[in-house]
């Protein structure tokens, strides 16, 4: 299940005000020394993507990743975009020894 709040799509619409609207990828961003987290990026649709049409935007997620994530919820608050999912994220420190 993918749920994106109206406040999140309003903020995305604001971003595209002076840009060509493109598909928005939801992905897992490797945090290296910080925990991994969900993120948004502008991207092209691939054959392995699931595509969702929400409030005039195309949100794309890799099919295998979406099966693993099961549920993704995106909101926008004063703090910025907030993501929730059923994924369990590790603590980080995967790329170096400086903070371990």
C-alpha positions in Angstrom: 0.0 0.0 0.0 1.2 3.5 -0.8 -0.3 6.5 1.0 0.8 10.1 0.3 -0.9 12.9 2.1 -2.3 16.1 0.4 0.4 18.2 2.2 3.1 16.0 0.6 1.7 16.3 -2.9 1.1 20.0 -2.4 4.9 20.4 -1.6 5.8 18.3 -4.6 3.5 20.5 -6.8 5.4 23.5 -5.4 8.7 22.0 -6.4 7.5 21.4 -10.0 6.1 24.9 -10.4 8.8 26.0 -12.8 10.0 22.6 -13.9 8.8 19.8 -16.2 6.8 17.3 -14.1 8.5 13.9 -14.1 7.9 10.6 -12.3 9.0 10.6 -8.6 10.9 7.5 -7.4 10.5 6.3 -3.8 13.7 4.5 -2.9 15.8 3.3 0.0 18.7 5.7 0.5 21.9 4.1 2.0 22.8 6.3 5.0 26.4 5.0 5.2 27.3 6.3 8.7 23.7 7.3 9.3 20.7 4.9 9.2 19.2 4.1 5.8 16.0 5.9 5.1 13.3 6.3 2.4 13.8 9.1 0.0 12.3 10.8 -3.1 14.0 11.4 -6.4 13.0 12.4 -9.9 13.6 9.4 -12.3 12.4 7.6 -15.3 10.0 4.6 -15.2 11.7 1.2 -15.6 10.2 -2.1 -16.6 10.7 -3.4 -13.0 8.7 -0.5 -11.4 5.2 -0.3 -9.9 3.6 3.0 -10.9 1.0 4.9 -8.8 -0.9 7.9 -10.0 -1.7 10.2 -7.1 -2.9 13.8 -7.3 -1.6 14.1 -10.9 1.9 12.7 -10.1 3.4 9.4 -11.0 5.2 7.7 -8.1 7.4 4.8 -9.0 8.8 2.1 -6.8 10.9 -0.9 -7.8 8.5 -3.9 -7.6 10.8 -6.1 -5.5 11.5 -3.2 -3.0 7.8 -2.5 -2.8 7.0 -6.1 -1.9 9.6 -6.0 0.8 8.4 -2.6 2.1 4.7 -3.7 2.1 3.4 -0.3 3.2 4.9 3.2 2.6 3.3 6.4 3.9 4.6 9.9 3.0 3.7 13.1 4.7 5.0 16.7 4.7 5.2 18.7 7.9 7.2 21.7 9.1 10.2 19.3 9.6 10.1 18.3 5.9 9.1 15.0 4.3 8.3 12.2 6.7 8.3 8.6 5.7 6.8 5.5 7.5 6.9 1.9 6.4 7.1 -1.6 7.7 10.8 -1.7 6.9 13.3 -2.1 9.7 16.4 0.1 9.2 19.8 -0.7 10.6 21.8 1.8 12.6 24.3 2.7 9.9 28.1 2.6 10.1 28.3 0.4 7.0 30.9 2.4 5.0 33.7 3.4 7.4 35.2 2.8 10.8 35.4 6.4 11.9 32.2 6.4 14.0 32.0 2.8 15.2 
